[in-house]
Structure formats: structure tokens, C-alpha cells
Amino acid sequence: MPKNPNVRRRKESSIQNDPVAAKEREKWLDQLKSWAVAQLPSSAPPQARVCLRQSVEKGMQGYGPQSPAAEFQDVLLAIVGEAKTQLEKSEASQVCLMMGPKSSTDSSPVNRSCK
């Protein structure tokens, strides 16, 4: 089994003590969230965009503008991929719900909440 690569993570406390670094990180995070949302189809509902922004923010904890891109890009791509998958599942469920349940036991509601 291959070893997990060592990933350097910046401590949030060091950013909180430095207002310039905090502002830099906020700007960097805003750019990542904007990029991620742009990867969704334009028809994506607001809830999907909100959830994606929250997921990016959570997934990027410990990373910052000084982190090497290779250390956080895979995380960011995985988050966007998961959001797209959830959106496709949600859209498919909505189509199924509009067409009616397949059977009397298949009437579960669509989950619209963020993870």
C-alpha cells in the first residue's frame, strides 16, 4: 500500500494573528470559490452553489495562498466533482418525482441540504 504524501498545512491561528495574511487568504479563497461555482452548469440552483462554496471553504482549511498548488488542487477538483455528482443525482431525482414514484414504496423526498 503506498504511503500518503506528506502535506504541509498552514495553521489557521497564524493567519488570525496577521490581518494582512488573513486578507490575502480571504481573497485567495474567494477566487477558488468563484472558480468552483463557474464549473457548475448555469442552471444549477442557488442551494447547490451555496453548498459548493461551503464545501470549498471547509476543504481548503489549512491551505492558503502560499500553499503549493499541487497540495490543494486535487482537493478542490474532488470537491467540485462531488458537487456535480450530487447535482446530477438531484436533477435525476426531480425528474423521477415529476414522473411519479416507480412503486408505492418509492416516494422518498429529494435531499436538498448541504453535507
The first five atom37 places (N, CA, C, CB, O) and aatype in JSON, in Angstrom:
{
  "aatype": [12, 14, 11, 2, 14, 2, 19, 1, 1, 1, 11, 6, 15, 15, 9, 5, 2, 3, 14, 19, 0, 0, 11, 6, 1, 6, 11, 17, 10, 3, 5, 10, 11, 15, 17, 0, 19, 0, 5, 10, 14, 15, 15, 0, 14, 14, 5, 0, 1, 19, 4, 10, 1, 5, 15, 19, 6, 11, 7, 12, 5, 7, 18, 7, 14, 5, 15, 14, 0, 0, 6, 13, 5, 3, 19, 10, 10, 0, 9, 19, 7, 6, 0, 11, 16, 5, 10, 6, 11, 15, 6, 0, 15, 5, 19, 4, 10, 12, 12, 7, 14, 11, 15, 15, 16, 3, 15, 15, 14, 19, 2, 1, 15, 4, 11],
  "atom_mask": [
    [1, 1, 1, 1, 1],
    [1, 1, 1, 1, 1],
    [1, 1, 1, 1, 1],
    [1, 1, 1, 1, 1],
    [1, 1, 1, 1, 1],
    [1, 1, 1, 1, 1],
    [1, 1, 1, 1, 1],
    [1, 1, 1, 1, 1],
    [1, 1, 1, 1, 1],
    [1, 1, 1, 1, 1],
    [1, 1, 1, 1, 1],
    [1, 1, 1, 1, 1],
    [1, 1, 1, 1, 1],
    [1, 1, 1, 1, 1],
    [1, 1, 1, 1, 1],
    [1, 1, 1, 1, 1],
    [1, 1, 1, 1, 1],
    [1, 1, 1, 1, 1],
    [1, 1, 1, 1, 1],
    [1, 1, 1, 1, 1],
    [1, 1, 1, 1, 1],
    [1, 1, 1, 1, 1],
    [1, 1, 1, 1, 1],
    [1, 1, 1, 1, 1],
    [1, 1, 1, 1, 1],
    [1, 1, 1, 1, 1],
    [1, 1, 1, 1, 1],
    [1, 1, 1, 1, 1],
    [1, 1, 1, 1, 1],
    [1, 1, 1, 1, 1],
    [1, 1, 1, 1, 1],
    [1, 1, 1, 1, 1],
    [1, 1, 1, 1, 1],
    [1, 1, 1, 1, 1],
    [1, 1, 1, 1, 1],
    [1, 1, 1, 1, 1],
    [1, 1, 1, 1, 1],
    [1, 1, 1, 1, 1],
    [1, 1, 1, 1, 1],
    [1, 1, 1, 1, 1],
    [1, 1, 1, 1, 1],
    [1, 1, 1, 1, 1],
    [1, 1, 1, 1, 1],
    [1, 1, 1, 1, 1],
    [1, 1, 1, 1, 1],
    [1, 1, 1, 1, 1],
    [1, 1, 1, 1, 1],
    [1, 1, 1, 1, 1],
    [1, 1, 1, 1, 1],
    [1, 1, 1, 1, 1],
    [1, 1, 1, 1, 1],
    [1, 1, 1, 1, 1],
    [1, 1, 1, 1, 1],
    [1, 1, 1, 1, 1],
    [1, 1, 1, 1, 1],
    [1, 1, 1, 1, 1],
    [1, 1, 1, 1, 1],
    [1, 1, 1, 1, 1],
    [1, 1, 1, 0, 1],
    [1, 1, 1, 1, 1],
    [1, 1, 1, 1, 1],
    [1, 1, 1, 0, 1],
    [1, 1, 1, 1, 1],
    [1, 1, 1, 0, 1],
    [1, 1, 1, 1, 1],
    [1, 1, 1, 1, 1],
    [1, 1, 1, 1, 1],
    [1, 1, 1, 1, 1],
    [1, 1, 1, 1, 1],
    [1, 1, 1, 1, 1],
    [1, 1, 1, 1, 1],
    [1, 1, 1, 1, 1],
    [1, 1, 1, 1, 1],
    [1, 1, 1, 1, 1],
    [1, 1, 1, 1, 1],
    [1, 1, 1, 1, 1],
    [1, 1, 1, 1, 1],
    [1, 1, 1, 1, 1],
    [1, 1, 1, 1, 1],
    [1, 1, 1, 1, 1],
    [1, 1, 1, 0, 1],
    [1, 1, 1, 1, 1],
    [1, 1, 1, 1, 1],
    [1, 1, 1, 1, 1],
    [1, 1, 1, 1, 1],
    [1, 1, 1, 1, 1],
    [1, 1, 1, 1, 1],
    [1, 1, 1, 1, 1],
    [1, 1, 1, 1, 1],
    [1, 1, 1, 1, 1],
    [1, 1, 1, 1, 1],
    [1, 1, 1, 1, 1],
    [1, 1, 1, 1, 1],
    [1, 1, 1, 1, 1],
    [1, 1, 1, 1, 1],
    [1, 1, 1, 1, 1],
    [1, 1, 1, 1, 1],
    [1, 1, 1, 1, 1],
    [1, 1, 1, 1, 1],
    [1, 1, 1, 0, 1],
    [1, 1, 1, 1, 1],
    [1, 1, 1, 1, 1],
    [1, 1, 1, 1, 1],
    [1, 1, 1, 1, 1],
    [1, 1, 1, 1, 1],
    [1, 1, 1, 1, 1],
    [1, 1, 1, 1, 1],
    [1, 1, 1, 1, 1],
    [1, 1, 1, 1, 1],
    [1, 1, 1, 1, 1],
    [1, 1, 1, 1, 1],
    [1, 1, 1, 1, 1],
    [1, 1, 1, 1, 1],
    [1, 1, 1, 1, 1],
    [1, 1, 1, 1, 1]
  ],
  "atom_positions": [
    [[0.85, -1.17, 0.0], [0.0, 0.0, 0.0], [0.89, 1.24, 0.0], [-0.96, 0.0, 1.22], [1.79, 1.35, 0.84]],
    [[0.66, 2.18, -0.94], [1.52, 3.36, -1.0], [1.27, 4.29, 0.18], [1.3, 4.11, -2.3], [0.17, 4.38, 0.71]],
    [[2.32, 4.98, 0.55], [2.22, 5.95, 1.65], [1.48, 7.19, 1.17], [3.63, 6.32, 2.18], [1.56, 7.57, 0.0]],
    [[0.78, 7.81, 2.08], [0.17, 9.1, 1.78], [1.27, 10.15, 1.73], [-0.91, 9.47, 2.84], [2.18, 10.14, 2.56]],
    [[1.19, 11.06, 0.74], [2.23, 12.1, 0.68], [2.1, 13.03, 1.89], [2.13, 12.91, -0.64], [1.0, 13.28, 2.38]],
    [[3.22, 13.51, 2.33], [3.2, 14.49, 3.42], [2.66, 15.8, 2.88], [4.63, 14.69, 4.04], [3.16, 16.34, 1.9]],
    [[1.65, 16.31, 3.52], [1.03, 17.55, 3.08], [1.26, 18.58, 4.16], [-0.49, 17.36, 2.79], [0.89, 18.39, 5.32]],
    [[1.88, 19.67, 3.77], [2.1, 20.76, 4.72], [0.83, 21.57, 4.82], [3.3, 21.65, 4.29], [0.25, 21.96, 3.81]],
    [[0.4, 21.81, 6.03], [-0.8, 22.61, 6.25], [-0.46, 23.8, 7.13], [-1.93, 21.77, 6.88], [0.21, 23.65, 8.16]],
    [[-0.92, 24.93, 6.74], [-0.69, 26.15, 7.5], [-1.72, 26.24, 8.62], [-0.76, 27.4, 6.58], [-2.9, 25.99, 8.4]],
    [[-1.29, 26.59, 9.77], [-2.2, 26.69, 10.91], [-3.05, 27.95, 10.79], [-1.42, 26.69, 12.24], [-2.55, 29.03, 10.49]],
    [[-4.34, 27.78, 11.03], [-5.27, 28.9, 10.97], [-4.91, 29.98, 11.98], [-6.7, 28.42, 11.21], [-5.12, 31.17, 11.72]],
    [[-4.38, 29.59, 13.13], [-4.08, 30.57, 14.17], [-3.04, 31.58, 13.71], [-3.59, 29.87, 15.43], [-3.08, 32.75, 14.11]],
    [[-2.1, 31.15, 12.87], [-1.08, 32.09, 12.39], [-1.7, 33.12, 11.45], [0.05, 31.34, 11.68], [-1.22, 34.25, 11.38]],
    [[-2.75, 32.73, 10.73], [-3.43, 33.67, 9.85], [-4.26, 34.66, 10.66], [-4.33, 32.93, 8.84], [-4.3, 35.85, 10.35]],
    [[-4.91, 34.17, 11.71], [-5.75, 35.03, 12.53], [-4.95, 36.13, 13.2], [-6.48, 34.21, 13.57], [-5.48, 37.21, 13.46]],
    [[-3.69, 35.87, 13.49], [-2.84, 36.85, 14.16], [-2.23, 37.85, 13.19], [-1.74, 36.15, 14.9], [-1.61, 38.82, 13.63]],
    [[-2.4, 37.64, 11.89], [-1.82, 38.52, 10.88], [-2.93, 39.0, 9.95], [-0.69, 37.79, 10.08], [-3.36, 38.25, 9.07]],
    [[-3.4, 40.24, 10.13], [-4.52, 40.73, 9.32], [-4.21, 40.77, 7.82], [-4.92, 42.1, 9.77], [-5.11, 40.58, 7.01]],
    [[-2.97, 41.01, 7.45], [-2.6, 41.04, 6.03], [-2.72, 39.63, 5.45], [-1.16, 41.59, 5.84], [-3.26, 39.44, 4.36]],
    [[-2.2, 38.64, 6.17], [-2.29, 37.26, 5.72], [-3.75, 36.8, 5.66], [-1.49, 36.34, 6.64], [-4.13, 36.05, 4.75]],
    [[-4.56, 37.24, 6.61], [-5.97, 36.87, 6.62], [-6.68, 37.45, 5.4], [-6.66, 37.35, 7.92], [-7.51, 36.77, 4.79]],
    [[-6.36, 38.68, 5.05], [-6.97, 39.32, 3.88], [-6.52, 38.62, 2.6], [-6.58, 40.83, 3.83], [-7.33, 38.39, 1.69]],
    [[-5.25, 38.27, 2.53], [-4.72, 37.53, 1.38], [-5.45, 36.2, 1.21], [-3.21, 37.28, 1.54], [-5.85, 35.83, 0.11]],
    [[-5.61, 35.49, 2.33], [-6.27, 34.18, 2.28], [-7.72, 34.33, 1.87], [-6.18, 33.49, 3.64], [-8.23, 33.51, 1.1]],
    [[-8.39, 35.36, 2.37], [-9.79, 35.6, 2.02], [-9.93, 35.83, 0.51], [-10.34, 36.8, 2.8], [-10.84, 35.3, -0.13]],
    [[-9.03, 36.63, -0.04], [-9.05, 36.91, -1.48], [-8.8, 35.62, -2.28], [-7.98, 37.99, -1.85], [-9.49, 35.34, -3.26]],
    [[-7.81, 34.84, -1.85], [-7.47, 33.57, -2.5], [-8.65, 32.61, -2.44], [-6.23, 32.93, -1.83], [-8.99, 31.97, -3.43]],
    [[-9.28, 32.52, -1.28], [-10.42, 31.62, -1.1], [-11.61, 32.08, -1.95], [-10.84, 31.57, 0.39], [-12.31, 31.24, -2.52]],
    [[-11.83, 33.38, -2.05], [-12.9, 33.9, -2.91], [-12.66, 33.51, -4.37], [-12.99, 35.44, -2.78], [-13.61, 33.18, -5.08]],
    [[-11.41, 33.56, -4.81], [-11.09, 33.16, -6.19], [-11.37, 31.68, -6.41], [-9.62, 33.48, -6.51], [-11.91, 31.29, -7.44]],
    [[-11.0, 30.86, -5.44], [-11.24, 29.41, -5.57], [-12.74, 29.11, -5.6], [-10.57, 28.65, -4.41], [-13.2, 28.29, -6.39]],
    [[-13.49, 29.78, -4.72], [-14.94, 29.55, -4.68], [-15.59, 30.01, -5.98], [-15.57, 30.28, -3.47], [-16.48, 29.34, -6.5]],
    [[-15.16, 31.13, -6.52], [-15.7, 31.63, -7.79], [-15.4, 30.65, -8.92], [-15.12, 33.02, -8.12], [-16.26, 30.36, -9.75]],
    [[-14.17, 30.15, -8.95], [-13.79, 29.18, -9.98], [-14.65, 27.92, -9.85], [-12.29, 28.82, -9.87], [-15.15, 27.4, -10.84]],
    [[-14.81, 27.44, -8.62], [-15.57, 26.21, -8.4], [-17.01, 26.37, -8.85], [-15.53, 25.81, -6.92], [-17.55, 25.5, -9.54]],
    [[-17.65, 27.47, -8.49], [-19.04, 27.71, -8.88], [-19.16, 27.82, -10.4], [-19.58, 29.0, -8.2], [-20.16, 27.39, -10.98]],
    [[-18.15, 28.39, -11.05], [-18.18, 28.51, -12.51], [-18.13, 27.14, -13.2], [-16.99, 29.37, -12.98], [-18.49, 27.03, -14.37]],
    [[-17.7, 26.1, -12.48], [-17.64, 24.76, -13.05], [-19.02, 24.09, -13.07], [-16.66, 23.89, -12.27], [-19.22, 23.09, -13.76]],
    [[-19.97, 24.63, -12.31], [-21.33, 24.09, -12.29], [-22.08, 24.58, -13.52], [-22.07, 24.5, -10.98], [-21.76, 25.64, -14.07]],
    [[-23.09, 23.82, -13.96], [-23.9, 24.32, -15.07], [-24.62, 25.6, -14.66], [-24.91, 23.24, -15.52], [-24.92, 25.81, -13.48]],
    [[-24.9, 26.45, -15.64], [-25.57, 27.73, -15.32], [-26.96, 27.51, -14.76], [-25.65, 28.6, -16.57], [-27.53, 28.4, -14.13]],
    [[-27.52, 26.33, -14.98], [-28.85, 26.02, -14.45], [-28.83, 25.54, -13.0], [-29.51, 24.97, -15.32], [-29.89, 25.26, -12.43]],
    [[-27.65, 25.45, -12.4], [-27.55, 24.98, -11.02], [-28.33, 25.89, -10.09], [-26.07, 24.9, -10.57], [-28.22, 27.12, -10.18]],
    [[-29.13, 25.31, -9.19], [-29.91, 26.14, -8.27], [-29.01, 26.84, -7.25], [-30.97, 25.29, -7.55], [-27.89, 26.38, -6.99]],
    [[-29.48, 27.93, -6.68], [-28.69, 28.67, -5.68], [-28.21, 27.78, -4.53], [-29.51, 29.82, -5.11], [-27.08, 27.94, -4.06]],
    [[-29.04, 26.84, -4.07], [-28.65, 25.96, -2.96], [-27.4, 25.15, -3.31], [-29.82, 25.01, -2.6], [-26.54, 24.94, -2.46]],
    [[-27.3, 24.7, -4.56], [-26.13, 23.93, -4.99], [-24.88, 24.81, -4.97], [-26.35, 23.35, -6.4], [-23.8, 24.36, -4.58]],
    [[-25.02, 26.07, -5.39], [-23.88, 26.99, -5.38], [-23.43, 27.31, -3.95], [-24.23, 28.28, -6.12], [-22.24, 27.37, -3.66]],
    [[-24.41, 27.51, -3.07], [-24.1, 27.78, -1.65], [-23.36, 26.59, -1.04], [-25.4, 28.08, -0.85], [-22.34, 26.77, -0.38]],
    [[-23.89, 25.39, -1.27], [-23.26, 24.19, -0.72], [-21.83, 24.03, -1.24], [-24.09, 22.94, -1.08], [-20.93, 23.66, -0.48]],
    [[-21.63, 24.3, -2.53], [-20.29, 24.18, -3.1], [-19.33, 25.19, -2.46], [-20.34, 24.39, -4.62], [-18.2, 24.84, -2.13]],
    [[-19.78, 26.41, -2.29], [-18.92, 27.41, -1.64], [-18.53, 26.97, -0.23], [-19.63, 28.78, -1.58], [-17.38, 27.11, 0.18]],
    [[-19.51, 26.43, 0.51], [-19.24, 25.96, 1.87], [-18.25, 24.79, 1.85], [-20.54, 25.55, 2.57], [-17.36, 24.71, 2.7]],
    [[-18.42, 23.89, 0.9], [-17.52, 22.74, 0.8], [-16.1, 23.16, 0.47], [-18.03, 21.75, -0.25], [-15.13, 22.62, 1.01]],
    [[-15.97, 24.14, -0.43], [-14.63, 24.64, -0.78], [-13.99, 25.29, 0.44], [-14.71, 25.67, -1.96], [-12.82, 25.05, 0.73]],
    [[-14.75, 26.09, 1.14], [-14.21, 26.76, 2.33], [-13.73, 25.74, 3.36], [-15.26, 27.68, 2.96], [-12.65, 25.87, 3.93]],
    [[-14.54, 24.72, 3.59], [-14.17, 23.68, 4.55], [-12.97, 22.86, 4.06], [-15.36, 22.74, 4.82], [-12.06, 22.57, 4.83]],
    [[-12.98, 22.5, 2.79], [-11.9, 21.68, 2.24], [-10.56, 22.4, 2.17], [0.0, 0.0, 0.0], [-9.51, 21.76, 2.18]],
    [[-10.59, 23.71, 2.09], [-9.36, 24.48, 1.98], [-8.81, 24.93, 3.32], [-9.59, 25.68, 1.11], [-7.81, 25.65, 3.38]],
    [[-9.46, 24.5, 4.42], [-8.91, 24.81, 5.74], [-7.52, 24.22, 5.83], [-9.84, 24.26, 6.89], [-7.3, 23.06, 5.46]],
    [[-6.61, 24.99, 6.3], [-5.24, 24.51, 6.43], [-4.38, 24.83, 5.22], [0.0, 0.0, 0.0], [-3.16, 24.67, 5.26]],
    [[-5.0, 25.27, 4.15], [-4.26, 25.7, 2.95], [-4.39, 27.2, 2.83], [-4.79, 24.98, 1.66], [-5.27, 27.81, 3.44]],
    [[-3.52, 27.8, 2.05], [-3.59, 29.24, 1.85], [-2.91, 29.63, 0.57], [0.0, 0.0, 0.0], [-2.44, 28.77, -0.18]],
    [[-2.84, 30.92, 0.3], [-2.24, 31.4, -0.95], [-0.76, 31.03, -1.09], [-2.4, 32.9, -1.03], [-0.23, 31.01, -2.2]],
    [[-0.11, 30.74, 0.01], [1.3, 30.35, -0.05], [1.49, 28.85, -0.25], [2.01, 30.8, 1.21], [2.61, 28.39, -0.5]],
    [[0.41, 28.09, -0.15], [0.5, 26.63, -0.33], [0.76, 26.31, -1.8], [-0.81, 25.93, 0.16], [0.19, 26.94, -2.68]],
    [[1.63, 25.33, -2.05], [1.85, 24.92, -3.44], [0.53, 24.41, -4.04], [2.95, 23.82, -3.53], [-0.22, 23.68, -3.4]],
    [[0.27, 24.81, -5.27], [-0.99, 24.44, -5.93], [-1.21, 22.94, -5.95], [-1.0, 24.97, -7.36], [-2.34, 22.48, -5.81]],
    [[-0.15, 22.18, -6.11], [-0.28, 20.71, -6.16], [-0.85, 20.14, -4.87], [1.07, 20.08, -6.44], [-1.41, 19.05, -4.87]],
    [[-0.7, 20.87, -3.78], [-1.18, 20.38, -2.49], [-2.68, 20.55, -2.3], [-0.45, 21.08, -1.39], [-3.28, 19.82, -1.51]],
    [[-3.29, 21.49, -3.0], [-4.73, 21.69, -2.79], [-5.58, 21.49, -4.04], [-4.96, 23.07, -2.26], [-6.8, 21.41, -3.93]],
    [[-4.97, 21.42, -5.21], [-5.76, 21.29, -6.44], [-6.58, 20.0, -6.49], [-4.85, 21.35, -7.64], [-7.73, 20.02, -6.91]],
    [[-5.99, 18.89, -6.06], [-6.74, 17.64, -6.07], [-7.94, 17.71, -5.13], [-5.83, 16.47, -5.68], [-9.01, 17.18, -5.44]],
    [[-7.77, 18.35, -4.0], [-8.86, 18.5, -3.05], [-9.97, 19.34, -3.7], [-8.37, 19.17, -1.72], [-11.15, 18.99, -3.63]],
    [[-9.59, 20.44, -4.31], [-10.55, 21.33, -4.95], [-11.29, 20.62, -6.08], [-9.84, 22.58, -5.48], [-12.51, 20.74, -6.2]],
    [[-10.56, 19.88, -6.91], [-11.2, 19.14, -8.01], [-12.15, 18.07, -7.49], [-10.13, 18.51, -8.9], [-13.21, 17.84, -8.07]],
    [[-11.77, 17.42, -6.41], [-12.65, 16.39, -5.81], [-13.93, 17.02, -5.28], [-11.92, 15.64, -4.68], [-15.01, 16.45, -5.42]],
    [[-13.83, 18.18, -4.67], [-14.99, 18.88, -4.13], [-15.94, 19.27, -5.27], [-14.56, 20.14, -3.34], [-17.15, 19.07, -5.17]],
    [[-15.39, 19.81, -6.35], [-16.21, 20.2, -7.5], [-16.85, 18.96, -8.13], [-15.36, 20.98, -8.55], [-18.03, 18.98, -8.49]],
    [[-16.08, 17.89, -8.27], [-16.62, 16.66, -8.84], [-17.76, 16.1, -8.02], [0.0, 0.0, 0.0], [-18.77, 15.66, -8.58]],
    [[-17.62, 16.13, -6.71], [-18.68, 15.65, -5.83], [-19.93, 16.53, -5.95], [-18.19, 15.62, -4.36], [-21.05, 16.02, -5.96]],
    [[-19.73, 17.83, -6.05], [-20.87, 18.75, -6.19], [-21.62, 18.48, -7.49], [-20.4, 20.23, -6.14], [-22.85, 18.49, -7.53]],
    [[-20.88, 18.24, -8.56], [-21.51, 17.94, -9.85], [-22.29, 16.62, -9.78], [-20.45, 17.86, -10.97], [-23.4, 16.53, -10.31]],
    [[-21.71, 15.63, -9.14], [-22.38, 14.34, -8.99], [-23.67, 14.5, -8.2], [-21.45, 13.32, -8.3], [-24.71, 13.97, -8.59]],
    [[-23.6, 15.24, -7.09], [-24.8, 15.47, -6.26], [-25.87, 16.22, -7.04], [-24.43, 16.25, -4.98], [-27.06, 15.93, -6.92]],
    [[-25.44, 17.19, -7.85], [-26.38, 17.96, -8.65], [-27.06, 17.08, -9.69], [-25.66, 19.14, -9.33], [-28.27, 17.18, -9.89]],
    [[-26.28, 16.22, -10.34], [-26.86, 15.29, -11.33], [-27.85, 14.34, -10.67], [-25.74, 14.5, -12.03], [-28.92, 14.07, -11.22]],
    [[-27.5, 13.83, -9.5], [-28.41, 12.93, -8.77], [-29.69, 13.66, -8.39], [-27.73, 12.36, -7.51], [-30.79, 13.12, -8.51]],
    [[-29.54, 14.9, -7.93], [-30.7, 15.7, -7.54], [-31.61, 15.95, -8.74], [-30.24, 17.03, -6.91], [-32.83, 15.84, -8.63]],
    [[-31.0, 16.31, -9.87], [-31.79, 16.56, -11.08], [-32.5, 15.29, -11.53], [-30.89, 17.1, -12.21], [-33.66, 15.34, -11.93]],
    [[-31.8, 14.16, -11.47], [-32.41, 12.89, -11.86], [-33.57, 12.54, -10.93], [-31.36, 11.76, -11.86], [-34.6, 12.06, -11.37]],
    [[-33.39, 12.79, -9.64], [-34.46, 12.52, -8.67], [-35.67, 13.41, -8.92], [-33.95, 12.73, -7.24], [-36.81, 12.96, -8.8]],
    [[-35.42, 14.67, -9.27], [-36.52, 15.58, -9.54], [-37.31, 15.12, -10.77], [-36.01, 17.0, -9.74], [-38.54, 15.21, -10.78]],
    [[-36.62, 14.65, -11.78], [-37.3, 14.14, -12.97], [-38.14, 12.94, -12.6], [-36.28, 13.76, -14.08], [-39.29, 12.83, -13.03]],
    [[-37.59, 12.04, -11.8], [-38.33, 10.86, -11.35], [-39.54, 11.26, -10.53], [-37.41, 9.93, -10.54], [-40.61, 10.66, -10.67]],
    [[-39.38, 12.26, -9.67], [-40.5, 12.7, -8.84], [-41.61, 13.33, -9.69], [-40.02, 13.7, -7.78], [-42.79, 13.17, -9.39]],
    [[-41.21, 14.07, -10.74], [-42.21, 14.68, -11.62], [-42.99, 13.6, -12.38], [-41.54, 15.65, -12.61], [-44.18, 13.76, -12.67]],
    [[-42.31, 12.5, -12.69], [-42.95, 11.41, -13.43], [-43.76, 10.52, -12.49], [-41.91, 10.59, -14.18], [-44.52, 9.67, -12.95]],
    [[-43.58, 10.7, -11.21], [-44.28, 9.88, -10.22], [-43.38, 8.78, -9.72], [0.0, 0.0, 0.0], [-42.43, 8.4, -10.4]],
    [[-43.68, 8.25, -8.53], [-42.86, 7.18, -7.97], [-42.97, 5.91, -8.81], [-43.27, 6.88, -6.52], [-44.0, 5.64, -9.42]],
    [[-41.87, 5.13, -8.83], [-41.84, 3.87, -9.57], [-42.8, 2.87, -8.97], [-40.43, 3.3, -9.61], [-43.43, 2.09, -9.69]],
    [[-42.9, 2.88, -7.67], [-43.8, 1.95, -6.98], [-44.37, 2.66, -5.77], [-43.07, 0.63, -6.58], [-43.99, 3.8, -5.47]],
    [[-45.25, 2.02, -5.08], [-45.86, 2.64, -3.91], [-44.86, 2.83, -2.77], [-47.03, 1.81, -3.42], [-45.09, 3.64, -1.87]],
    [[-43.74, 2.09, -2.81], [-42.73, 2.22, -1.74], [-41.64, 3.21, -2.1], [-42.11, 0.87, -1.44], [-40.8, 3.52, -1.26]],
    [[-41.63, 3.72, -3.33], [-40.58, 4.63, -3.8], [-41.09, 6.06, -3.82], [-40.08, 4.21, -5.2], [-41.44, 6.59, -4.87]],
    [[-41.13, 6.69, -2.65], [-41.61, 8.06, -2.59], [-40.74, 8.94, -1.7], [-43.04, 8.1, -2.09], [-41.24, 9.87, -1.07]],
    [[-39.45, 8.65, -1.65], [-38.56, 9.42, -0.79], [-38.34, 10.83, -1.35], [-37.22, 8.7, -0.62], [-38.21, 10.98, -2.57]],
    [[-38.3, 11.84, -0.5], [-38.08, 13.21, -0.96], [-36.62, 13.43, -1.35], [-38.49, 14.21, 0.12], [-35.73, 12.7, -0.91]],
    [[-36.41, 14.43, -2.17], [-35.05, 14.8, -2.58], [-34.39, 15.55, -1.43], [-35.07, 15.67, -3.87], [-34.98, 16.46, -0.85]],
    [[-33.15, 15.15, -1.1], [-32.41, 15.82, -0.03], [-31.78, 17.08, -0.6], [-31.32, 14.89, 0.58], [-30.94, 16.99, -1.5]],
    [[-32.17, 18.22, -0.11], [-31.68, 19.5, -0.63], [-30.71, 20.18, 0.33], [-32.84, 20.42, -0.92], [-30.37, 21.35, 0.13]],
    [[-30.28, 19.51, 1.35], [-29.39, 20.15, 2.32], [-27.94, 19.9, 1.99], [-29.7, 19.65, 3.72], [-27.6, 18.94, 1.29]],
    [[-27.07, 20.76, 2.5], [-25.63, 20.57, 2.32], [-25.15, 19.45, 3.22], [-24.84, 21.89, 2.62], [-25.76, 19.17, 4.25]],
    [[-24.08, 18.84, 2.83], [-23.49, 17.78, 3.66], [-22.9, 18.39, 4.88], [-22.44, 17.0, 2.89], [-22.34, 17.67, 5.72]]
  ]
}
